[in-house]
């Protein structure tokens, strides 16, 4: 299971840009260099952010997804850092900002941390933890903010966000430290950066339950955020077939 997870990481990797002028050349396309690392050196542990599609259409796959994810997490060793992001819920004290929120901050998979993450996944409720909208483009933007330690956009107003002292909405993650946001987070609170080194490898695994079908409002917001991030209107990456062409997730 762990080896399969590693292959998924390689296939879906978003590699960090290394500031070091000398890169490792891999003439045989061997992925072992990604995972033969020293877990005691933070820069050598890859960061893996799992974005789990928790919208209403996860009914069919819900039990199987949870079981598989718990099994993978418990099979990992301390050479990995893993975090979990979900689509936001609304009501019940949550604000209405769509995108994604950090349910479990990026942490080294020590015995205590992976047990906590596995417990959180295992406790997910199909109804009580269902997200409002499948806004993968905005979730990708939130992941960008989180990896870089920037001002959060959607996490601060969510009851279950992993922030310091949140023993009510997120009692399992809160005491572990290295929380995604500080206590009593606001719209200007800065994320605790998931990256600790410019040469660290970073991965996003998006576990989908079908087409994202982002609404027009989310697509418009995503385009605006991309334009601000790059300083000009983003180019559109062609998709074939083009059923998801309007979504900004790939960009």
C-alpha positions as CSV (number, residue, x, y, z in Angstrom):
1,X,0.0,0.0,0.0
2,X,2.8,2.4,0.9
3,X,4.6,1.7,-2.4
4,X,1.3,2.3,-4.3
5,X,1.0,5.6,-2.5
6,X,4.5,6.5,-3.6
7,X,3.7,5.8,-7.2
8,X,0.6,8.0,-6.9
9,X,2.8,10.8,-5.5
10,X,5.2,10.5,-8.4
11,X,2.5,10.6,-11.0
12,X,0.6,13.5,-9.5
13,X,3.6,15.5,-8.2
14,X,3.9,19.2,-8.2
15,X,7.6,19.6,-7.6
16,X,9.0,22.5,-5.8
17,X,11.5,24.8,-7.5
18,X,14.9,24.2,-5.9
19,X,16.9,27.3,-5.2
20,X,20.2,25.2,-5.4
21,X,21.9,25.7,-8.7
22,X,22.8,22.0,-9.0
23,X,19.9,19.6,-9.7
24,X,20.1,15.8,-9.5
25,X,20.1,14.2,-13.0
26,X,18.1,11.0,-13.1
27,X,18.9,9.3,-16.4
28,X,16.9,6.2,-15.8
29,X,13.7,7.9,-14.5
30,X,14.1,6.1,-11.2
31,X,11.9,7.5,-8.4
32,X,13.9,6.1,-5.5
33,X,15.7,9.4,-5.0
34,X,12.3,10.9,-4.0
35,X,11.8,8.6,-1.1
36,X,15.3,7.5,0.1
37,X,15.5,10.4,2.5
38,X,16.5,11.2,6.0
39,X,13.4,11.8,8.1
40,X,15.4,13.8,10.6
41,X,16.2,16.5,8.0
42,X,13.0,18.5,7.4
43,X,14.0,19.6,3.9
44,X,14.3,15.9,2.8
45,X,10.8,14.9,3.8
46,X,8.3,15.4,0.9
47,X,5.1,17.3,1.7
48,X,1.9,15.6,0.6
49,X,-1.4,17.6,0.8
50,X,-4.5,15.4,0.2
51,X,-7.5,17.3,-1.0
52,X,-10.6,15.1,-0.4
53,X,-13.7,15.8,-2.3
54,X,-16.3,15.8,0.5
55,X,-19.2,17.2,-1.5
56,X,-22.6,15.6,-1.6
57,X,-21.8,13.2,-4.4
58,X,-19.3,11.2,-2.2
59,X,-22.1,9.0,-1.0
60,X,-21.2,6.0,-3.1
61,X,-17.4,6.1,-2.6
62,X,-17.4,7.4,0.9
63,X,-16.8,4.2,2.9
64,X,-14.2,2.8,0.5
65,X,-12.3,6.1,0.3
66,X,-12.1,6.5,4.0
67,X,-10.9,2.9,4.5
68,X,-8.3,3.1,1.8
69,X,-7.0,6.5,3.1
70,X,-6.8,5.3,6.6
71,X,-4.9,2.2,5.5
72,X,-2.4,4.2,3.5
73,X,-1.8,6.7,6.3
74,X,-1.2,4.1,8.9
75,X,1.3,2.3,6.5
76,X,3.5,5.4,6.1
77,X,6.7,6.0,8.0
78,X,8.2,9.2,9.3
79,X,9.9,10.0,6.0
80,X,6.6,11.8,4.9
81,X,4.8,15.0,5.9
82,X,1.0,14.7,5.2
83,X,-1.8,17.2,5.4
84,X,-5.6,17.1,4.6
85,X,-7.8,19.7,3.0
86,X,-11.5,19.6,2.5
87,X,-14.1,21.6,0.6
88,X,-15.8,24.1,3.0
89,X,-19.0,23.6,4.8
90,X,-21.6,26.3,5.3
91,X,-23.9,27.1,8.2
92,X,-23.3,26.1,11.8
93,X,-20.8,28.9,12.5
94,X,-19.0,28.7,9.1
95,X,-18.7,31.7,6.8
96,X,-19.6,31.5,3.2
97,X,-16.2,31.7,1.5
98,X,-15.7,28.8,-0.9
99,X,-12.4,27.1,-1.7
100,X,-10.8,24.7,0.8
101,X,-9.9,24.6,4.4
102,X,-7.0,22.8,6.2
103,X,-8.5,20.1,8.3
104,X,-5.1,18.6,9.2
105,X,-2.0,20.7,8.9
106,X,1.1,19.3,7.3
107,X,2.9,17.2,9.8
108,X,5.6,14.5,9.9
109,X,4.0,11.0,10.0
110,X,5.3,10.1,13.4
111,X,3.2,7.4,15.2
112,X,1.2,10.1,17.1
113,X,0.6,12.3,14.0
114,X,-0.4,9.5,11.6
115,X,-2.7,8.0,14.3
116,X,-4.4,11.4,14.7
117,X,-4.8,11.8,10.9
118,X,-6.2,8.3,10.5
119,X,-8.6,9.0,13.3
120,X,-9.8,12.2,11.7
121,X,-10.4,10.5,8.4
122,X,-12.1,7.5,10.1
123,X,-14.4,9.9,12.0
124,X,-15.6,11.8,8.9
125,X,-19.3,11.7,8.6
126,X,-21.0,11.5,5.2
127,X,-23.6,14.2,6.2
128,X,-22.0,16.2,9.0
129,X,-18.7,16.7,7.1
130,X,-20.1,17.2,3.6
131,X,-18.8,20.2,1.7
132,X,-21.0,22.9,0.2
133,X,-19.5,23.1,-3.3
134,X,-16.9,21.2,-5.3
135,X,-14.6,24.2,-5.9
136,X,-11.3,22.6,-6.8
137,X,-9.9,25.6,-8.6
138,X,-10.3,27.7,-5.4
139,X,-9.0,24.8,-3.3
140,X,-5.9,24.7,-5.4
141,X,-5.5,28.4,-4.8
142,X,-5.9,27.8,-1.0
143,X,-3.2,25.1,-1.2
144,X,-0.9,27.6,-2.9
145,X,-1.4,30.0,0.0
146,X,-0.8,27.3,2.5
147,X,2.3,25.9,1.0
148,X,3.8,29.3,0.7
149,X,2.8,30.6,4.2
150,X,0.7,33.4,2.8
151,X,-2.5,35.1,4.1
152,X,-5.3,32.5,4.2
153,X,-8.5,33.1,2.2
154,X,-11.0,30.4,3.1
155,X,-9.7,28.6,6.2
156,X,-10.1,31.2,8.9
157,X,-13.9,31.2,9.0
158,X,-14.4,27.4,9.2
159,X,-15.3,25.8,12.5
160,X,-13.2,22.7,11.8
161,X,-10.1,24.4,10.6
162,X,-6.8,23.2,12.1
163,X,-5.9,26.3,14.1
164,X,-4.2,26.7,17.5
165,X,-6.5,26.0,20.4
166,X,-9.4,24.7,18.3
167,X,-10.4,22.0,20.7
168,X,-14.1,22.4,19.9
169,X,-14.2,22.1,16.1
170,X,-11.0,20.1,15.7
171,X,-10.1,18.5,19.0
172,X,-7.7,15.9,17.6
173,X,-5.5,18.1,15.5
174,X,-5.4,21.2,17.8
175,X,-3.1,19.8,20.5
176,X,-0.5,18.5,18.0
177,X,1.2,21.8,17.3
178,X,2.3,23.2,14.0
179,X,-1.3,24.2,13.4
180,X,-2.2,25.7,10.0
181,X,-3.4,28.9,11.5
182,X,-2.9,30.8,14.8
183,X,-5.5,31.0,17.6
184,X,-8.6,33.0,16.7
185,X,-7.7,33.3,13.0
186,X,-9.0,36.2,10.9
187,X,-9.1,37.1,7.2
188,X,-5.5,38.4,7.5
189,X,-4.0,35.5,9.4
190,X,-1.0,34.0,7.8
191,X,-0.6,30.3,7.3
192,X,2.1,28.4,9.0
193,X,3.9,27.5,5.7
194,X,3.7,23.8,4.7
195,X,7.1,24.2,3.1
196,X,10.1,24.5,5.3
197,X,12.8,24.6,2.6
198,X,12.9,25.8,-1.0
199,X,14.3,22.5,-2.2
200,X,11.5,20.4,-0.5
201,X,9.4,18.3,-2.8
202,X,5.7,19.1,-2.6
203,X,2.7,17.0,-3.8
204,X,-1.0,17.4,-4.1
205,X,-3.3,14.3,-4.3
206,X,-6.9,15.3,-5.2
207,X,-9.3,12.5,-4.5
208,X,-12.3,13.3,-6.6
209,X,-15.8,11.9,-6.8
210,X,-16.5,13.0,-10.4
211,X,-16.5,16.2,-12.4
212,X,-16.0,19.3,-10.2
213,X,-18.6,21.4,-11.9
214,X,-17.5,24.6,-10.4
215,X,-20.2,27.3,-10.5
216,X,-19.8,30.5,-12.5
217,X,-19.1,32.6,-9.3
218,X,-16.2,30.2,-8.3
219,X,-14.8,30.3,-11.8
220,X,-14.8,34.1,-11.9
221,X,-13.2,34.3,-8.5
222,X,-10.6,31.8,-9.5
223,X,-9.7,33.7,-12.6
224,X,-9.4,36.9,-10.6
225,X,-7.1,35.2,-8.0
226,X,-4.9,33.8,-10.8
227,X,-4.6,37.2,-12.4
228,X,-3.5,38.8,-9.2
229,X,-1.0,36.0,-8.5
230,X,0.7,36.3,-11.8
231,X,0.2,39.9,-12.6
232,X,-1.8,39.3,-15.8
233,X,-4.6,37.3,-17.1
234,X,-3.8,33.6,-16.9
235,X,-3.4,31.6,-20.2
236,X,-5.9,28.7,-20.6
237,X,-4.5,25.2,-20.7
238,X,-6.3,23.2,-23.4
239,X,-8.1,20.1,-22.3
240,X,-9.2,17.2,-24.5
241,X,-12.0,16.3,-24.1
242,X,-13.0,19.8,-23.0
243,X,-15.8,19.2,-20.6
244,X,-13.9,20.8,-17.8
245,X,-12.3,23.5,-19.9
246,X,-14.1,26.3,-18.0
247,X,-12.6,25.3,-14.6
248,X,-9.3,26.9,-13.5
249,X,-8.0,23.9,-11.4
250,X,-5.4,22.9,-14.0
251,X,-4.1,26.4,-14.4
